Amino acid sequence: MPEATRALPVRVDVRMTEPEREYLTQEAIKRDMSRQDLMRKLLLSELDSVEPVKDYKPVVVSQGRDSIDRAMTAVMRQYSCVPASKLEGIICTVICALAAEG
């Protein structure tokens, strides 16, 4: 097997739906690792050693988008290179995590 001695990583394509991809992204963020590293760890570990992935339950804040809008304005002031479309998901995740703790 000449491929087994390759020094460079081999790319593997995985097809999934957008919600599945987003779920993996959220799980990777929770574990403070990249989605790629999470998938590699899950695929190459023993099945018995893989922790079950907990369901992600978004927290609904009844006071509207006010806190999200304020956070987006503050972050966009500091980091203008981040697109607003990407930023909103990150901010919502942080707000949900903080609301779940409190």
C-alpha positions in Angstrom: 0.0 0.0 0.0 1.9 3.0 -1.1 -0.7 5.4 0.2 -0.1 4.3 3.8 3.3 5.9 3.8 2.1 9.4 2.7 3.5 12.2 4.8 0.7 14.7 3.8 -2.9 14.4 5.1 -5.4 12.8 2.8 -8.6 14.7 2.2 -11.9 12.9 2.8 -15.2 14.4 1.6 -18.2 13.9 3.7 -21.7 14.9 2.6 -24.2 16.1 5.1 -27.1 18.5 5.4 -26.6 22.1 6.5 -28.3 21.4 9.9 -25.9 18.4 10.5 -22.9 20.6 9.6 -24.1 23.4 12.0 -24.6 20.8 14.7 -21.0 19.6 14.3 -19.8 23.2 14.4 -21.7 23.9 17.6 -20.3 20.7 19.2 -16.7 21.6 18.2 -17.2 25.1 19.7 -18.4 23.6 22.9 -15.3 21.4 23.0 -12.9 24.2 22.0 -11.7 22.5 18.9 -12.1 22.8 15.2 -14.9 20.9 13.4 -12.2 19.0 11.5 -10.5 17.9 14.7 -13.8 16.8 16.3 -14.7 14.7 13.2 -11.2 13.2 13.2 -11.4 12.3 16.9 -14.9 10.8 16.5 -13.9 8.8 13.5 -10.6 7.5 14.7 -11.5 6.7 18.3 -12.8 3.5 19.8 -16.6 3.5 19.7 -16.8 2.8 23.4 -14.7 5.9 24.2 -16.8 8.4 22.4 -19.0 10.4 24.7 -22.6 10.8 23.5 -23.1 14.2 22.0 -25.6 16.1 24.1 -28.7 17.7 22.4 -28.3 21.4 21.8 -31.3 23.3 23.1 -31.4 26.9 22.2 -32.5 29.3 24.9 -35.3 31.7 23.9 -34.9 35.2 25.3 -38.3 36.8 25.5 -36.9 40.4 25.6 -36.3 40.4 21.8 -33.2 41.1 19.8 -32.1 44.1 21.9 -29.1 42.3 23.5 -28.1 40.7 20.3 -28.2 44.0 18.4 -26.1 45.7 21.1 -23.6 42.9 21.2 -23.3 43.0 17.4 -22.8 46.7 17.3 -20.0 46.5 20.0 -18.2 43.6 18.3 -18.4 45.1 14.8 -16.9 48.3 16.2 -13.8 46.3 17.4 -13.6 43.6 14.6 -14.7 45.1 11.3 -13.2 42.2 9.4 -15.8 39.7 10.6 -18.9 39.6 8.4 -22.1 40.3 10.2 -23.7 37.1 8.9 -21.1 35.0 10.6 -21.0 37.2 13.7 -24.7 36.9 14.6 -24.5 33.1 15.0 -21.5 33.4 17.3 -23.1 36.1 19.4 -26.4 34.1 19.7 -24.4 31.0 20.8 -22.6 33.0 23.5 -25.8 34.7 24.7 -27.6 31.3 24.9 -24.7 29.8 26.8 -24.6 32.6 29.3 -28.4 32.5 29.7 -28.3 28.7 30.3 -25.7 29.2 33.1 -27.5 32.0 34.8 
